[in-house]
């Protein structure tokens, strides 16, 4: 049966191919890890740069927003939050911080995200149009003295704009978290916080940072006013 065994040269060739294949895969993995490392480092640097540039705007606008929100809570009013996609998640996240607590022990605060009830959202979108999903809820739930916080990374989301417009028409204070200035949302907000970036993910990272600060400031203002 020896004539059926491969020639030693063939075995050697197979062994060389196996070694070369392992080296190739190892090199590919190494190059991929280098690319991943570079992406990670760049994203974090970009995020830090955006947040650093964001500091003066936050220091100017967030205390004013906190005063509005705390004043509404003190008077028995409510905060309504809304946005799309990642901004919807931010609206829910920020609302949760107000209803439960962020840093201080205090009473629960009436913050409502208009992004959570799938039956309401789909019925409005189906019977009217998607642009109406927040405005319709606000017309049912909002009243003069409440506060509406619209979140849109582009500053152009039609359903956010409609809700802010309705809020203004009904004596509801309007606040906004947006991306670069110059969008239609600017003219619909009493106070608006801009993030100067063209990267949606970076804008969202700044928005949730601002949301945490806004909640913490509102807690402080409210606790002082209720002493």
C-alpha positions, -999 to +999 in steps of 0.1 A: +000+000+000+030+023+002+023+035-034-009+052-020+010+074+004+017+109-008+053+117-017+072+134+012+075+165-010+037+167-011+036+165+027+061+193+029+041+214+005+009+209+026+028+219+058+042+250+041+007+260+029-007+254+064+020+277+080+015+303+053-023+302+059-019+307+096+004+336+091-020+352+066-049+349+090-028+362+118-017+392+098-053+399+087-064+397+123-036+420+133-044+446+106-081+445+115-072+450+152-050+480+143-079+495+122-103+489+151-079+505+176-075+535+153-113+539+149-119+536+186-092+562+194-105+586+168-141+584+179-133+590+215-110+620+205-138+634+184-163+629+212-140+647+237-134+675+212-172+680+207-179+680+244-151+704+251-164+728+225-199+722+239-190+735+274-196+772+269-230+766+253-240+743+281-229+768+308-250+795+291-282+776+281-286+747+306-291+768+337-319+788+319-335+755+308-333+742+344-350+773+357-379+768+333-383+731+341-380+736+379-405+764+378-430+743+359-426+714+384-429+738+414-462+751+399-476+716+393-467+715+356-451+687+336-422+682+312-429+664+279-400+650+259-399+636+224-376+627+195-370+600+169-347+570+170-317+576+193-333+609+203-365+589+213-343+568+236-327+600+250-362+614+257-371+582+276-338+582+295-341+618+306-377+614+316-367+584+337-341+605+355-367+631+364-394+607+375-371+586+396-340+606+406-305+614+394-283+626+422-305+639+450-333+624+471-364+643+462-400+639+452-409+623+419-412+648+391-438+647+363-417+640+332-434+622+303-417+608+271-441+609+242-422+581+225-433+551+245-469+541+239-469+520+207-507+519+204-509+557+205-480+562+182-492+537+156-528+548+157-519+585+151-494+576+124-520+553+107-551+576+110-533+609+104-496+609+095-463+602+112-456+640+115-485+642+140-474+616+165-460+640+191-483+671+184-514+650+188-503+637+222-493+671+233-526+686+223-543+660+246-520+661+275-502+695+276-515+727+292-502+762+297-473+763+321-459+729+310-426+725+293-419+707+260-383+694+252-379+684+216-347+665+206-335+663+170-299+659+158-307+676+125-330+702+140-354+694+111-375+664+122-410+672+110-428+656+139-406+674+165-412+707+147-450+702+147-451+694+184-429+725+192-451+747+171-483+734+188-467+739+222-459+775+214-494+781+203-508+768+235-486+785+261-463+756+267-426+766+271-404+751+244-368+738+248-347+720+222-316+698+219-303+700+183-272+696+162-257+725+142-275+759+144-295+773+115-323+747+113-361+755+115-361+742+151-342+773+162-372+796+157-396+773+177-376+771+210-374+795+238-340+780+246-321+756+223-289+738+229-267+732+198-240+706+192-216+717+165-209+684+148-218+666+115-217+632+132-250+620+145-235+597+171-213+625+185-244+648+187-263+621+206-235+616+230-235+653+238-273+653+241-274+626+268-246+644+287-266+676+285-297+657+296-280+644+328-267+679+336-301+694+330-318+670+354-291+676+380-295+714+377-333+711+379-330+691+410-308+717+427-331+746+417-362+728+428-347+717+461-336+753+469-371+767+459-389+741+480-369+746+513 
